[in-house]
Amino acid sequence: MSRLPIAVALTGASGIQYGLRLVECLLQAGREVQLLYSQAAQVVAAMEADLELPSRPEEAQRLLCERLGAGSDQLKVFGRQQWTAPVASGSNPPQALVICPCTTGTLASVANGICEDLIDRAADVALKEKRKLILVVRETPFSAIHLENMLKLSRAGAVILPANPGFYHRPRSVEALVDFVVARILDHLEVGQDLLPRWGG
């Protein structure tokens, strides 16, 4: 199994808990994480998780390493316009990129090859290098434009994994619902997890 880093991008959709929990689980699994986040994600993190993400990536890295108990060699944070980041080049792509949660605006940019920030560029690199790209879209209802963009990306090789938790495991908390979605992401990344009992197991 590849031990290349896994990139996680947080955008401004509701559901920042999915992305933060995914990062936590990846770190607990001993994986190196390259974290990107949009300006809108900073607003959502403050609203939904009482987390004030600094604009300066080095400050955000210190904060998150302390919060998640990770070393600076395991969690690396990059700025929105940091074009020298490894994820910006096909010569040094991560094993996979997960945009979690993914706004429909980011979905549209990626579907149409528009690279206005590092998140867009990292997704563009993942597609062109045939690396795994997982988009955890968090919106409802979907318009025809959203659906067309998802279909275009699915045909290009991306995994469209909406944040739709199941209920067959009888969740008793918001955390259990979050873990359902995160478990499905980890499965697609081929990272071992015990967050969710297997169907029929």
C-alpha positions as CSV (number, residue, x, y, z in Angstrom):
1,M,0.0,0.0,0.0
2,S,1.2,3.5,-0.8
3,R,2.6,5.6,2.0
4,L,2.4,8.8,0.1
5,P,0.7,11.7,1.9
6,I,-3.0,12.2,1.6
7,A,-4.3,15.7,1.0
8,V,-7.5,17.0,2.6
9,A,-9.1,20.2,1.5
10,L,-11.7,22.0,3.6
11,T,-14.1,24.3,1.7
12,G,-17.0,26.5,2.9
13,A,-19.8,24.0,2.8
14,S,-21.6,23.2,6.0
15,G,-20.2,20.0,7.6
16,I,-16.7,21.0,8.5
17,Q,-16.8,18.3,11.1
18,Y,-16.5,15.7,8.4
19,G,-13.2,17.1,7.2
20,L,-11.8,17.6,10.7
21,R,-12.7,14.1,11.8
22,L,-11.2,12.7,8.6
23,V,-7.9,14.5,9.3
24,E,-7.9,13.2,12.9
25,C,-8.5,9.6,11.7
26,L,-5.8,9.7,9.0
27,L,-3.3,11.0,11.6
28,Q,-4.3,8.3,14.1
29,A,-3.7,5.7,11.3
30,G,-0.2,7.0,10.9
31,R,-0.7,8.8,7.6
32,E,0.9,12.1,6.6
33,V,-1.7,14.7,5.8
34,Q,-1.4,17.8,3.6
35,L,-4.2,20.2,4.6
36,L,-5.6,23.0,2.5
37,Y,-8.5,25.2,3.4
38,S,-10.5,28.0,1.8
39,Q,-11.3,31.4,3.3
40,A,-15.0,30.3,3.5
41,A,-13.9,27.2,5.4
42,Q,-12.4,29.5,8.1
43,V,-15.9,31.1,8.6
44,V,-17.6,27.7,8.7
45,A,-15.1,26.2,11.2
46,A,-15.7,29.1,13.6
47,M,-19.5,28.8,13.2
48,E,-19.8,25.0,13.4
49,A,-16.8,23.8,15.4
50,D,-15.7,26.9,17.5
51,L,-12.4,26.6,15.7
52,E,-10.6,29.8,14.7
53,L,-8.4,28.8,11.8
54,P,-5.6,31.3,11.3
55,S,-5.0,32.7,7.9
56,R,-1.3,32.1,8.1
57,P,-0.6,28.4,7.3
58,E,2.3,28.1,9.7
59,E,0.0,29.3,12.6
60,A,-2.8,27.0,11.5
61,Q,-0.3,24.1,11.4
62,R,0.8,24.8,15.0
63,L,-2.8,25.1,16.2
64,L,-4.0,21.9,14.5
65,C,-0.9,19.9,15.5
66,E,-1.5,20.8,19.2
67,R,-5.3,20.1,18.9
68,L,-4.9,16.7,17.1
69,G,-1.7,15.6,18.9
70,A,0.3,15.4,15.6
71,G,3.9,16.3,14.8
72,S,4.8,18.9,12.2
73,D,6.2,16.1,10.1
74,Q,2.8,14.4,10.0
75,L,0.5,17.3,9.4
76,K,1.5,20.1,6.9
77,V,-0.8,23.0,6.2
78,F,-0.6,25.1,3.0
79,G,-2.0,28.5,2.1
80,R,-4.6,29.2,-0.6
81,Q,-2.1,30.7,-3.0
82,Q,1.0,28.7,-2.0
83,W,1.8,27.5,-5.5
84,T,5.1,25.9,-4.4
85,A,3.1,23.3,-2.3
86,P,3.7,19.7,-3.4
87,V,0.1,19.2,-4.3
88,A,0.4,21.9,-7.0
89,S,2.6,19.8,-9.2
90,G,2.2,16.6,-11.1
91,S,5.8,15.8,-10.2
92,N,5.0,15.5,-6.5
93,P,1.3,14.6,-6.1
94,P,-0.2,13.0,-3.0
95,Q,-1.7,9.6,-3.1
96,A,-5.2,11.1,-3.0
97,L,-7.0,14.3,-2.5
98,V,-10.3,14.5,-0.5
99,I,-12.3,17.7,-0.7
100,C,-14.4,17.4,2.5
101,P,-16.8,19.1,2.7
102,C,-17.0,20.2,-1.0
103,T,-19.0,23.3,-2.0
104,T,-20.8,23.2,-5.3
105,G,-18.7,26.2,-6.3
106,T,-15.5,24.1,-5.8
107,L,-17.3,21.3,-7.6
108,A,-17.9,23.6,-10.6
109,S,-14.4,24.9,-10.7
110,V,-12.9,21.4,-10.7
111,A,-15.4,20.1,-13.2
112,N,-14.4,22.9,-15.6
113,G,-10.7,23.0,-15.0
114,I,-10.6,26.4,-13.4
115,C,-7.6,26.8,-11.1
116,E,-8.0,29.9,-9.0
117,D,-6.5,28.7,-5.8
118,L,-4.5,25.8,-4.5
119,I,-7.5,23.6,-3.8
120,D,-8.6,23.8,-7.5
121,R,-5.1,23.2,-8.7
122,A,-4.6,20.2,-6.4
123,A,-7.8,18.6,-7.8
124,D,-6.7,19.4,-11.3
125,V,-3.4,17.6,-10.6
126,A,-5.1,14.6,-9.1
127,L,-7.3,14.2,-12.2
128,K,-4.5,14.6,-14.7
129,E,-2.2,12.3,-12.8
130,K,-4.9,9.7,-12.3
131,R,-4.7,9.9,-8.5
132,K,-7.8,9.3,-6.4
133,L,-10.0,12.4,-6.0
134,I,-12.9,12.2,-3.6
135,L,-15.5,15.0,-3.5
136,V,-17.6,15.0,-0.4
137,V,-20.4,17.2,-1.7
138,R,-22.6,18.7,1.0
139,E,-25.7,20.4,-0.5
140,T,-29.3,19.6,-1.0
141,P,-31.2,19.7,-3.2
142,F,-28.9,19.4,-6.2
143,S,-29.7,21.5,-9.3
144,A,-29.3,20.1,-12.8
145,I,-26.0,22.1,-13.0
146,H,-24.7,20.4,-9.8
147,L,-25.6,17.0,-11.2
148,E,-24.0,17.6,-14.6
149,N,-20.8,18.7,-12.9
150,M,-20.8,15.6,-10.7
151,L,-21.4,13.4,-13.8
152,K,-18.6,15.1,-15.6
153,L,-16.2,14.5,-12.7
154,S,-17.3,10.9,-12.2
155,R,-16.6,10.2,-15.9
156,A,-13.2,11.8,-15.4
157,G,-12.4,9.4,-12.6
158,A,-13.4,11.3,-9.5
159,V,-15.4,9.6,-6.7
160,I,-18.5,11.6,-5.8
161,L,-19.2,10.8,-2.1
162,P,-22.0,13.0,-0.8
163,A,-22.2,13.5,2.9
164,N,-25.2,11.2,3.3
165,P,-24.9,9.1,6.5
166,G,-26.9,5.9,6.8
167,F,-28.9,4.8,9.8
168,Y,-28.7,1.0,9.8
169,H,-26.0,1.2,12.5
170,R,-28.5,2.9,14.8
171,P,-26.5,6.1,15.4
172,R,-27.1,7.8,18.8
173,S,-25.1,10.9,18.3
174,V,-24.0,13.5,15.7
175,E,-20.5,12.0,16.1
176,A,-21.8,8.6,14.9
177,L,-23.3,10.2,11.8
178,V,-20.1,12.0,11.1
179,D,-18.1,8.8,11.6
180,F,-20.4,6.9,9.1
181,V,-19.3,9.3,6.3
182,V,-15.7,9.4,7.4
183,A,-15.6,5.6,7.4
184,R,-16.8,5.4,3.8
185,I,-14.1,7.9,2.8
186,L,-11.4,5.9,4.6
187,D,-12.6,2.8,2.8
188,H,-12.1,4.5,-0.5
189,L,-8.6,5.6,0.6
190,E,-7.8,2.0,1.6
191,V,-7.0,3.2,5.1
192,G,-8.1,0.7,7.8
193,Q,-10.9,1.9,10.1
194,D,-13.2,0.5,12.8
195,L,-15.6,3.4,12.9
196,L,-18.4,1.5,11.4
197,P,-19.6,-2.1,11.6
198,R,-19.6,-3.9,8.3
199,W,-22.9,-4.7,6.7
200,G,-23.6,-8.4,7.4
201,G,-20.7,-8.7,9.7
